[in-house]
Structures are given as structure tokens and as C-alpha cells.
């Protein structure tokens, strides 16, 4: 089987299986099977797949047809221009989460000490460490997620300190200038309505935001107020229709609260400042 034939047949199978972007997905999976980049596919359409390459490609197509996310098959996802290892132990980093990075990088002066609550793969924490040079800590309740984050941390030489705990429970004292978080925010009753790729493969501990989807925000806000220095900043990703409720959580102890929108005009990030007095 040649590259050209493999791409054509793979894209047809995926299309018949109602997989989005079947041609692009076939390209990604074939690149993974061949351990080559996309340029090779188009420069060498006549290349004959070796048996082991054909077997790997067929297995990847079968996994994708069973709705396993492409990123879990290739074990990688790009975030802020860097490749991050991902496994079913961590949520797949989404492009919209890059708005958290944008908000953090816009702060002046740059924070010296940063905490990422619920770090998963470490995408946010590692990106901020690499982009700012700040000292960064990251927590997660899942030891398996922290194993993935540790591999990414080593690969990018980011120097993030990883801590296994619930929210920020293992940290004491007001010592951080910035807290960031992309917390679980899917209401528990809605998890079963999610698309199969998310519902059946991504970790529920990283999705389940409690009965209403707002519970975890209250805990993050409370812990952030405890570990931030006076005047420190909190930046969180927002779930669907959560902006109003999260804004109410910030009444009184917080100021300069603002909401950032994604490219679809959806409230995506909330940024606020802990009052100094």
C-alpha cells in the first residue's frame, strides 16, 4: 500500500464513520504510523508502507473510529507552539485555554511567583514558566496527571514545582503574585450528554465541576485568596454560562474584575485582583 492509497482509504473510512475532518485525521494518523511529518506524505506519495507501518496505521484508524481522540492516539497536543504529551490521565489542552496565557502575559509587572491549580498535563504552568521566567508551582489531585506533567516539565526544561493535592490545600501562606486555573466546570448531570470523545475517554476528574458546575470555582477562589499576596491576581478559564456566577463569587474581596472573550464571542477568561486592604 502506498502513502497515496493509505490516505485515500483512511479518509474514506473515517468519513463513513462520521469522524470530523477525515482527511486531516488520516494524515495525522499516517504521519504517526510512519514517524514522519506531513511534508513526507506529499513529497513521497509513491512510498510503499512496510507491514509494521500498515499495521500501526490500521490500528490507529480503528481506534479513531471507536471515538478515541486523535491526541490520545498520537500522545501529543500542541499548546502555545509547544508539543505536550497527553494521555487519558489528563484533559487534552484546548486552543481556547490559550486565552488564559494571553491574560497572564499581559500583566505588568510580570509576576515573580505563579501557581497553577489543577494543572493536568502542565500546559498552562509550563508555558508560563517558559514564557515569563517566573518561578511556577502547579497542583493536581491526580497522581497520574502529575506523572504526565512531570514528563512535559522535563521535556521543556521548565522547572515547574509539581505538588499532588486538592486545589491548593498543601500550600500555606500568602506568597504568590498570580494564581491561574482551568478548573473542572462541566455540571455532573451533563457529562453523559458530552460527545463520545470527551465522555468516554477524557478523565472525569478533570471534567466534573460538581452538581452545578460552579462548586470548584468557589474553592479555587477561596484558596487563591489565601495564597495570594495582597494585590495579587487570579485568572481562571470560564465554563459555558458561568461568567455571571463566578463574578458574584468575587464580590467584596476582589477588584478590577474583567472578562475576556474567545474568538466566538463567548466569555472565556475571568481576571481579578485581590484587594490590598
C-alpha positions in Angstrom: 0.0 0.0 0.0 1.3 3.4 -1.0 1.1 6.6 1.0 -1.4 8.0 -1.5 -3.6 4.9 -1.3 -3.4 4.8 2.5 -4.5 8.4 2.8 -7.4 7.9 0.4 -8.7 4.8 2.0 -8.2 6.1 5.5 -10.0 9.3 4.8 -12.9 7.3 3.3 -13.2 5.0 6.3 -13.2 8.0 8.7 -15.7 9.9 6.6 -18.1 6.8 6.6 -17.6 6.6 10.3 -18.7 10.3 10.7 -15.4 11.4 12.0 -14.8 15.2 11.7 -12.0 16.3 9.3 -11.5 12.8 7.9 -8.7 13.7 5.5 -6.7 15.7 8.1 -7.2 13.0 10.7 -5.9 10.4 8.2 -2.9 12.5 7.6 -2.1 12.9 11.3 -2.5 9.2 11.9 -0.4 8.1 9.0 2.3 10.5 10.0 2.3 8.9 13.4 2.4 5.4 12.0 5.4 6.3 9.7 7.1 8.5 12.3 7.3 11.2 9.5 6.0 14.7 9.0 3.2 15.8 6.7 5.7 17.1 4.1 6.9 13.5 3.6 3.4 12.4 2.7 3.1 14.8 -0.1 6.7 14.6 -1.3 6.5 10.8 -1.5 3.0 9.6 -2.4 4.5 6.5 -4.0 6.2 5.3 -0.8 5.3 1.7 0.0 4.3 1.2 3.6 6.2 -1.5 5.4 4.0 -4.2 7.1 4.6 -2.8 10.6 3.6 0.7 9.4 0.5 -0.6 7.7 -0.5 -2.5 10.9 0.0 0.6 13.1 -2.0 2.8 10.7 -4.8 0.3 10.6 -4.9 0.2 14.4 -4.9 3.9 14.7 -7.8 4.2 12.3 -9.7 1.6 14.2 -9.2 3.4 17.5 -10.3 6.7 16.0 -13.4 5.0 14.6 -14.2 4.0 18.1 -14.1 7.7 19.0 -10.8 7.7 20.8 -9.4 11.2 20.4 -6.6 11.6 17.9 -4.5 13.3 20.6 -4.7 10.2 22.8 -3.6 8.0 19.8 -0.6 10.2 18.9 0.0 11.0 22.6 0.6 14.7 21.7 -1.2 18.0 21.5 0.2 21.4 20.6 -0.3 24.3 23.0 1.1 27.8 22.6 3.5 26.5 19.9 4.9 23.6 22.1 4.2 19.9 21.9 2.8 18.4 25.1 2.4 14.7 25.9 -1.2 13.8 26.7 -2.7 10.5 27.9 -6.2 9.6 29.1 -5.0 10.7 32.6 -5.2 14.3 31.5 -7.6 16.6 29.7 -6.5 17.4 26.2 -5.4 21.1 26.2 -7.8 23.2 24.1 -6.9 26.2 21.9 -9.3 28.4 23.9 -7.3 27.8 27.1 -4.5 29.9 25.4 -6.6 32.9 26.4 -5.5 32.3 30.0 -1.9 32.6 28.8 -2.7 35.8 26.9 -4.2 37.4 30.0 -1.3 36.3 32.2 1.3 37.6 29.8 -0.5 41.0 29.6 0.1 41.6 33.3 2.6 44.3 34.2 4.8 44.0 36.1 5.3 40.3 35.4 4.5 38.1 38.4 7.5 36.6 40.2 5.7 33.6 41.6 2.9 31.8 39.9 0.6 29.0 41.0 -1.5 26.8 38.5 -4.3 25.0 40.3 -5.4 21.8 38.6 -2.5 21.6 36.1 -3.3 18.4 34.3 -0.7 17.9 31.5 1.1 21.0 32.8 0.4 23.0 29.6 -0.5 26.3 31.4 2.2 26.1 34.1 5.0 25.0 31.7 4.0 27.6 29.1 4.1 30.4 31.7 7.4 29.2 33.1 8.9 29.2 29.7 7.4 32.5 28.6 8.0 34.6 31.7 10.9 33.0 33.5 8.9 33.2 36.7 9.0 30.6 39.5 6.0 28.4 38.9 4.2 25.9 41.1 1.4 23.6 39.9 -1.0 21.3 41.8 -3.3 18.5 40.8 -5.3 16.0 42.7 -4.4 13.2 40.3 -1.0 11.4 40.7 -1.4 10.0 37.2 -1.9 13.5 35.8 1.2 14.8 37.6 3.2 11.9 36.1 2.3 13.3 32.6 3.0 16.9 33.7 6.4 15.8 35.1 7.4 14.3 31.7 6.3 17.5 29.9 8.1 19.6 32.5 11.3 17.7 31.9 10.9 17.8 28.1 10.6 21.6 28.1 13.1 22.2 30.9 10.5 24.4 32.6 11.5 23.9 36.2 7.9 23.9 37.5 7.4 22.6 41.0 4.6 19.9 41.0 2.5 19.2 44.0 -0.2 16.5 44.5 -3.0 18.0 46.5 -6.7 19.1 46.2 -6.9 22.6 44.9 -4.1 24.4 46.9 -4.6 22.6 50.2 -0.9 21.7 50.5 0.2 25.3 50.3 0.2 27.8 53.2 0.8 31.5 53.5 0.4 34.4 51.1 3.3 34.1 48.7 2.1 34.0 45.1 1.7 37.0 42.8 -0.6 35.2 40.3 -2.9 32.2 40.5 -4.2 30.6 37.3 -6.6 27.8 36.8 -8.6 25.9 34.2 -10.9 24.1 36.7 -13.4 21.3 36.0 -16.6 23.1 35.1 -19.0 20.6 33.5 -22.1 20.1 35.6 -22.1 16.4 36.7 -25.6 15.7 35.2 -24.4 17.0 31.8 -21.3 14.7 31.5 -23.3 11.9 29.9 -24.5 14.4 27.2 -21.0 15.2 26.0 -19.7 13.9 22.8 -18.2 10.4 23.0 -14.6 11.5 22.5 -14.9 13.5 25.7 -17.4 11.5 27.8 -15.8 8.1 27.2 -12.1 9.0 27.1 -11.2 12.2 29.0 -10.8 11.9 32.8 -14.0 12.8 34.6 -12.0 14.2 37.5 -10.9 17.0 35.1 -14.4 17.5 33.8 -16.8 17.2 36.7 -17.4 20.6 38.2 -20.0 19.3 40.7 -23.8 19.3 40.7 -24.0 22.8 39.1 -20.5 23.1 37.6 -19.8 26.1 39.9 -18.7 24.3 43.1 -15.0 24.1 42.1 -14.8 27.8 41.3 -15.8 28.7 44.9 -12.9 26.5 46.2 -10.4 27.9 43.8 -11.4 31.5 44.7 -11.1 30.8 48.4 -7.7 29.1 48.1 -6.4 31.8 45.8 -7.4 34.5 48.3 -5.4 32.5 50.9 -2.2 32.0 49.0 -2.0 35.3 47.0 -0.1 38.4 48.2 -2.3 41.5 48.7 -2.9 42.9 45.2 -2.2 39.5 43.6 -4.1 38.4 40.5 -6.4 35.4 39.8 -7.1 34.3 36.2 -9.5 31.4 35.5 -11.0 29.8 32.4 -14.8 30.1 32.4 -17.2 27.3 31.6 -20.3 27.8 29.5 -22.7 30.3 31.2 -20.5 30.5 34.3 -19.4 34.1 34.0 -22.2 35.6 36.0 -22.0 33.2 38.9 -18.2 33.4 39.1 -18.4 37.2 39.0 -20.7 37.0 42.1 -18.1 34.8 43.9 -15.6 37.7 43.5 -17.7 40.3 45.1 -16.2 42.1 48.1 -12.7 40.7 48.4 -11.7 41.2 44.8 -11.5 44.2 42.5 -10.7 45.2 38.9 -12.6 42.1 37.7 -12.8 41.8 33.9 -13.9 39.1 31.4 -12.1 38.1 28.2 -13.9 36.6 25.3 -12.8 34.0 22.8 -12.9 34.3 19.1 -16.5 33.1 19.0 -17.5 35.9 21.4 -18.0 33.5 24.3 -16.9 34.6 27.8 -13.8 32.5 28.3 -11.5 34.0 30.9 -12.0 36.0 34.1 -9.3 38.1 35.6 -9.4 39.8 39.0 -7.2 41.3 41.7 -7.2 40.6 45.4 -7.8 43.8 47.4 -4.8 45.1 49.3 -6.8 46.0 52.4 
